[in-house]
């Protein structure tokens, strides 16, 4: 007595192959879509997150330096005004 029906075994092999092919097609479509998206967005002037954070930190540092210089100028102007009297 045969334990497996050859028709069912062939059908199972066919379905297994189809599932593998479908998974490969899905992967390929996803990779192609990602590449097209990168090409499209690469033409635009976007910056990476790291670059954005670096410039943001530089701007904060420049703002702090500006505030410190403004305070020094006020002190020097007050001293100069005191000497002028």
C-alpha positions in Angstrom: 0.0 0.0 0.0 1.3 3.4 -1.0 1.6 5.9 1.8 1.4 9.1 -0.4 -0.7 9.8 -3.3 1.7 11.0 -6.2 -0.9 13.6 -7.3 -0.9 15.2 -3.8 2.8 15.0 -3.6 3.2 16.7 -7.0 0.7 19.3 -6.0 2.5 20.0 -2.8 5.8 20.4 -4.6 4.1 22.8 -7.1 2.6 24.9 -4.3 6.0 25.0 -2.5 7.7 26.1 -5.6 5.1 28.7 -6.3 5.4 30.1 -2.8 9.2 30.4 -3.2 8.8 32.1 -6.5 6.2 34.5 -5.1 8.5 35.3 -2.1 11.4 36.0 -4.5 9.2 38.2 -6.7 8.0 40.1 -3.6 11.6 40.6 -2.5 12.6 41.8 -5.9 9.7 44.2 -6.2 10.4 45.7 -2.8 14.1 46.1 -3.6 13.3 47.7 -6.9 10.8 50.1 -5.4 13.4 51.1 -2.7 16.0 51.7 -5.3 13.6 53.8 -7.4 12.6 55.8 -4.3 16.3 56.4 -3.5 17.0 57.6 -7.0 14.0 59.9 -7.0 14.8 61.3 -3.6 18.5 61.4 -4.3 17.9 64.1 -6.9 16.4 66.3 -4.3 18.5 68.2 -1.7 17.7 66.2 1.4 20.2 65.8 4.2 20.8 62.8 6.4 19.7 62.9 10.0 23.3 62.9 11.1 24.1 66.0 9.0 20.9 67.7 10.3 21.8 67.0 13.9 25.4 68.3 13.4 24.2 71.6 11.9 21.6 71.9 14.6 24.3 71.5 17.3 26.5 74.1 15.5 23.6 76.6 15.4 23.0 76.1 19.2 26.7 76.6 19.9 26.7 79.8 17.7 23.6 81.0 19.6 25.4 80.5 22.9 28.5 82.2 21.7 26.4 85.1 20.4 24.7 85.5 23.8 28.0 85.4 25.6 29.4 88.1 23.3 26.3 90.2 23.7 26.7 90.0 27.5 30.4 91.0 27.2 29.6 94.0 25.0 27.0 95.2 27.6 29.6 94.9 30.4 32.2 96.8 28.3 29.6 99.5 27.3 28.6 99.9 30.9 32.3 100.3 31.9 32.9 102.7 29.1 29.8 104.7 30.1 31.0 104.8 33.7 34.4 106.1 32.7 32.9 108.8 30.4 31.0 110.4 33.4 
